[in-house]
Amino acid sequence: MKKKQSVTVVEKGAGAIVSVVGDTYRMAITGKQTNGDFALIDMLVPPGGGPGPHAHPAFHETFYVQQGEVQINSEEGTYIAKEGTVVHIPKGGMVHSFKNNTDKLTRLLCIVVPAGLEEFFMEFGKPVAANTFLPPAMDEQTIKTLEALAAKHGMQTFPPDYLDKK
């Protein structure tokens, strides 16, 4: 018989905060808190920010645009996701990326099912204070580290122009 889980409450601003490729992600609730069922990540994406093309075959990723807008790129095309929009990237490994092409900050809530992506962010990212943005220093060694950690966490990375060819 499975042990009954307790209610988890995460106060505003609580959770580890890391800088990942110039964005700032707060781990609002992690797989360790949900028995691996899901993770919720509060993403702040500055103008010009967002990850390059990548895929994660083992989990679903859903974004809710709380503030601002992002351009979602995938193998199926490009979509501008504005405030209030929900975008679901299905399990199975569809290559996708997103970018804030505006001059204003974008805030996304990202739900990952099952949990796991937050572990990659925690291992690759650099701890920062809330609302702090580090420049995306993507030198050769950092890119190698990113690729190795992505593979370790069941993800694939692709060249920056990968989706331009689609």
C-alpha positions as CSV (number, residue, x, y, z in Angstrom):
1,M,0.0,0.0,0.0
2,K,1.4,3.4,-1.0
3,K,2.1,5.8,1.8
4,K,-0.2,8.9,1.8
5,Q,1.6,12.1,0.8
6,S,1.3,15.2,2.9
7,V,0.2,18.6,1.6
8,T,3.1,20.7,0.4
9,V,3.0,24.5,0.7
10,V,5.6,26.6,-0.9
11,E,5.5,30.3,0.1
12,K,5.9,33.1,-2.4
13,G,9.5,33.4,-3.5
14,A,10.6,30.1,-1.8
15,G,12.6,27.5,-3.7
16,A,16.1,27.5,-5.2
17,I,16.8,30.1,-7.9
18,V,19.3,29.6,-10.6
19,S,20.5,31.4,-13.7
20,V,20.3,29.2,-16.8
21,V,21.5,30.5,-20.2
22,G,20.7,34.1,-19.1
23,D,17.2,33.3,-17.8
24,T,16.4,33.0,-14.1
25,Y,14.4,30.0,-12.9
26,R,12.9,29.4,-9.5
27,M,12.1,25.8,-8.5
28,A,8.6,26.5,-7.1
29,I,8.0,22.8,-6.4
30,T,10.4,19.9,-7.3
31,G,10.1,16.3,-7.9
32,K,11.5,15.6,-4.4
33,Q,8.4,17.4,-3.1
34,T,5.9,15.6,-5.4
35,N,7.3,12.1,-5.3
36,G,8.6,12.6,-8.8
37,D,5.1,13.2,-10.3
38,F,5.8,16.8,-11.6
39,A,7.8,19.9,-11.1
40,L,6.7,23.6,-11.3
41,I,9.3,26.1,-12.4
42,D,8.8,29.9,-12.4
43,M,10.8,31.2,-15.3
44,L,11.9,34.8,-15.8
45,V,13.1,35.4,-19.4
46,P,14.7,38.7,-20.1
47,P,14.6,40.4,-23.6
48,G,16.6,38.2,-26.0
49,G,16.5,35.3,-23.5
50,G,15.4,31.7,-23.9
51,P,17.0,28.3,-24.4
52,G,18.2,27.0,-27.8
53,P,16.7,24.0,-29.5
54,H,16.4,20.9,-27.3
55,A,14.2,17.9,-26.8
56,H,13.3,15.7,-23.8
57,P,11.6,12.5,-24.9
58,A,10.7,11.2,-21.4
59,F,8.5,14.0,-20.2
60,H,5.8,16.6,-21.1
61,E,6.5,20.3,-20.7
62,T,3.7,22.8,-20.4
63,F,4.2,26.6,-20.3
64,Y,1.7,29.2,-19.1
65,V,2.6,32.7,-20.1
66,Q,1.9,34.8,-17.0
67,Q,3.5,38.1,-18.3
68,G,4.9,39.2,-21.6
69,E,5.2,36.9,-24.6
70,V,7.6,34.4,-26.1
71,Q,8.2,33.0,-29.6
72,I,7.8,29.2,-29.4
73,N,9.7,27.4,-32.1
74,S,9.2,23.7,-32.8
75,E,9.4,21.1,-35.5
76,E,5.8,22.0,-36.3
77,G,6.5,25.7,-36.8
78,T,6.6,29.0,-34.9
79,Y,4.0,30.5,-32.5
80,I,3.9,33.8,-30.6
81,A,2.6,32.9,-27.1
82,K,1.1,36.0,-25.4
83,E,0.0,36.5,-21.8
84,G,-2.6,34.0,-20.8
85,T,-1.5,31.4,-23.4
86,V,-0.8,27.8,-22.5
87,V,1.7,25.8,-24.7
88,H,2.1,22.1,-24.3
89,I,5.1,20.2,-25.6
90,P,4.2,16.5,-25.6
91,K,6.2,13.7,-24.4
92,G,8.2,12.0,-27.2
93,G,11.1,14.3,-28.0
94,M,9.8,17.1,-30.2
95,V,12.6,19.6,-30.7
96,H,11.6,23.0,-29.4
97,S,12.9,26.3,-28.1
98,F,11.5,29.6,-27.0
99,K,12.8,33.2,-27.1
100,N,11.7,36.5,-25.7
101,N,11.9,38.8,-28.8
102,T,10.4,41.8,-26.9
103,D,12.0,44.6,-24.9
104,K,10.1,43.5,-21.7
105,L,10.5,40.7,-19.2
106,T,8.5,37.6,-19.8
107,R,7.3,35.3,-16.9
108,L,6.4,31.7,-17.7
109,L,5.2,28.9,-15.4
110,C,6.6,25.6,-16.6
111,I,5.1,22.3,-15.5
112,V,7.1,19.2,-16.2
113,V,5.5,15.7,-16.0
114,P,7.1,13.6,-14.6
115,A,9.6,15.7,-12.7
116,G,13.3,15.8,-13.7
117,L,14.0,18.9,-15.7
118,E,14.4,20.9,-12.6
119,E,17.3,18.6,-11.6
120,F,19.1,19.5,-14.8
121,F,18.5,23.2,-14.1
122,M,19.9,22.8,-10.5
123,E,23.0,21.0,-11.7
124,F,23.8,23.3,-14.7
125,G,22.5,26.6,-13.4
126,K,24.3,29.1,-11.1
127,P,22.6,30.1,-7.9
128,V,21.4,33.7,-7.9
129,A,19.2,36.0,-5.9
130,A,15.6,36.6,-7.1
131,N,15.3,38.8,-10.2
132,T,19.0,38.6,-10.9
133,F,20.1,37.9,-14.4
134,L,23.6,36.7,-15.4
135,P,24.8,37.1,-19.0
136,P,24.6,33.9,-20.9
137,A,28.3,33.1,-21.1
138,M,28.2,30.2,-23.6
139,D,31.9,29.5,-24.2
140,E,33.1,26.2,-25.6
141,Q,33.6,24.6,-22.2
142,T,30.1,25.7,-21.0
143,I,28.5,24.3,-24.1
144,K,30.3,20.9,-23.5
145,T,29.1,20.9,-19.9
146,L,25.6,21.8,-21.0
147,E,25.5,19.0,-23.6
148,A,26.9,16.4,-21.1
149,L,24.5,17.3,-18.3
150,A,21.6,17.4,-20.8
151,A,22.4,13.9,-21.9
152,K,22.7,12.8,-18.2
153,H,19.2,14.1,-17.6
154,G,17.6,12.5,-20.7
155,M,17.7,15.6,-22.9
156,Q,19.1,16.3,-26.3
157,T,20.5,19.6,-27.5
158,F,20.7,20.9,-31.1
159,P,22.6,23.6,-32.9
160,P,21.1,27.1,-32.5
161,D,19.9,27.2,-36.1
162,Y,18.4,23.7,-36.1
163,L,14.8,24.8,-36.2
164,D,15.5,27.4,-38.9
165,K,15.9,24.5,-41.3
166,K,12.4,23.2,-40.6
